[in-house]
Amino acid sequence: MASIVQAFRPVEILVNNAGITRDCALHKITLEQRRSVIDVDLGGCFNTCRAVIESMRERRCGRIVNISLVNGLSGQFGQTNYAAAKVPTMGLTKAAVLEGASRGITVNAIAPGYTDTGMMRAAPPPVLQGIITGVPVGRLATLEEIARTARSQVRPAQAMLPIARRNRASATAKKIAPIAASASNCGHTTSNPAPR
């Protein structure tokens, strides 16, 4: 983590999007299935926030967007470990808001509904069709829609940048990767190896 932060220093925008599933009913879940999901989904979010928050505080500017998931709030059969990992990202976000606001740091969470990702496409067709039927708009969200939402949460960062850096940020803002971005230096991103 330290090498990533050094390579992209200063990290001004962080979008946490790590997510894996190891679906299994609670009474059958193994310790490894529980640990792996919590370590990636919650631990990754916590660790990346921790890695960048100090320099954001020093510069009195930063944007953090944590991607949660509506299933974490509503529950889904076979996803107790996933819910146990995603719901705390909301609490982490709320606490980080209180800690960062006086230092010009915004922290937001996005809890998208079902989104067209590799994880969703791995669902058996009858299960996927049942999910889509339950979505009010009758389709899965797209990655572009989620990315657009994340981008809307980080745009105000430009107003807080010094003038010389603001010009560079404006020129590179379109390069902010879709929701797979894990760290950014005014739009120069590093991709999350496991996008959802």
RAKA-V151906 format. One record per residue. N is the residue number from 1. PSI is psi in whole degrees, 0 to 359 (999 if undefined). BURIAL is 1 if it has 24 or more other C-alpha atoms within 12 Angstrom, else 0. D_LAST is the distance of its C-alpha to the last C-alpha in Angstrom with 2 decimals. Layout:
# RAKA-V151906
n: [N	N]
psi: [PSI	PSI]
burial: [BURIAL	BURIAL]
d_last: [D_LAST	D_LAST]
This chain:
# RAKA-V151906
n: [1	2	3	4	5	6	7	8	9	10	11	12	13	14	15	16	17	18	19	20	21	22	23	24	25	26	27	28	29	30	31	32	33	34	35	36	37	38	39	40	41	42	43	44	45	46	47	48	49	50	51	52	53	54	55	56	57	58	59	60	61	62	63	64	65	66	67	68	69	70	71	72	73	74	75	76	77	78	79	80	81	82	83	84	85	86	87	88	89	90	91	92	93	94	95	96	97	98	99	100	101	102	103	104	105	106	107	108	109	110	111	112	113	114	115	116	117	118	119	120	121	122	123	124	125	126	127	128	129	130	131	132	133	134	135	136	137	138	139	140	141	142	143	144	145	146	147	148	149	150	151	152	153	154	155	156	157	158	159	160	161	162	163	164	165	166	167	168	169	170	171	172	173	174	175	176	177	178	179	180	181	182	183	184	185	186	187	188	189	190	191	192	193	194	195	196]
psi: [318	323	325	314	319	317	328	20	138	142	116	335	129	124	112	117	13	136	129	162	151	67	133	142	147	318	351	350	141	163	320	319	319	310	316	318	315	320	317	307	317	313	319	318	311	312	320	322	315	322	331	344	323	314	328	318	318	320	350	39	136	157	128	130	119	127	117	213	142	329	332	331	327	340	152	136	134	6	38	321	322	314	321	336	323	324	318	339	331	316	318	315	313	319	319	327	312	324	330	338	317	348	16	20	126	144	121	160	146	130	79	158	199	130	144	92	173	323	320	320	342	348	145	140	317	325	314	317	322	321	312	321	327	353	126	324	359	19	166	152	156	158	324	322	319	318	319	320	316	317	322	337	343	347	322	346	328	323	337	357	149	154	312	320	333	319	317	320	319	320	334	0	326	347	355	120	155	195	352	357	137	337	152	141	86	41	345	113	162	137	143	129	347	66	149	999]
burial: [0	0	0	0	1	0	0	1	1	1	1	1	1	1	1	1	1	1	1	1	1	1	1	0	0	0	0	0	0	0	0	0	1	1	0	1	1	1	1	1	1	1	1	1	1	1	1	1	1	1	1	1	1	1	1	1	1	0	1	1	1	1	1	1	1	1	1	1	1	0	1	1	1	0	0	0	0	0	1	1	1	1	1	1	1	1	1	1	1	1	0	1	1	0	0	1	1	0	0	1	0	0	0	1	1	1	1	1	1	1	1	1	1	1	1	1	1	0	0	1	0	0	0	0	0	0	0	1	0	0	1	0	0	0	0	0	0	0	0	1	1	0	1	0	0	1	1	0	1	1	1	1	1	1	1	1	1	1	0	1	1	0	0	0	0	0	0	0	1	0	0	0	1	0	0	1	1	1	1	1	1	1	1	1	1	1	1	1	1	1	1	1	0	0	1	1]
d_last: [20.13	23.61	23.60	20.51	22.23	25.46	24.10	22.71	25.44	25.77	22.20	22.64	19.14	16.27	12.82	11.06	7.29	7.10	5.92	7.38	9.70	13.26	14.62	18.37	21.19	22.53	25.81	24.30	21.57	22.47	22.64	20.33	17.58	18.07	18.37	15.37	12.95	15.13	15.60	12.02	10.77	14.25	16.05	13.72	14.00	17.71	18.43	17.06	18.89	21.92	21.87	22.20	24.09	27.48	27.66	26.41	29.21	31.71	30.96	30.79	27.75	24.00	20.88	18.02	15.13	13.14	10.09	11.06	10.76	13.77	13.72	14.55	17.58	18.58	17.87	16.96	19.01	17.79	15.35	17.91	16.25	12.92	15.21	17.30	14.58	13.14	16.60	18.11	15.81	17.86	21.03	20.11	19.51	22.84	24.76	23.48	24.62	28.04	28.22	27.11	28.65	32.13	30.84	29.19	25.62	23.41	20.53	18.46	15.63	13.59	12.88	11.40	12.28	10.67	8.47	8.69	5.60	6.54	6.30	8.50	10.57	11.39	13.25	16.95	18.22	20.51	17.92	15.58	18.79	19.79	16.67	17.22	20.87	20.24	18.41	21.33	20.63	20.16	16.85	13.12	12.12	11.14	8.91	12.45	13.51	11.05	11.94	15.52	15.46	14.31	16.96	19.53	19.23	19.99	22.71	25.54	25.18	27.27	30.19	30.42	30.44	33.86	35.22	34.89	31.23	30.60	31.78	29.42	26.50	27.55	27.79	24.33	22.43	21.23	19.60	16.97	13.75	11.30	8.74	7.83	11.30	12.25	15.99	18.41	22.12	23.01	20.37	20.33	16.83	15.30	11.85	9.36	9.69	6.43	3.77	0.00]
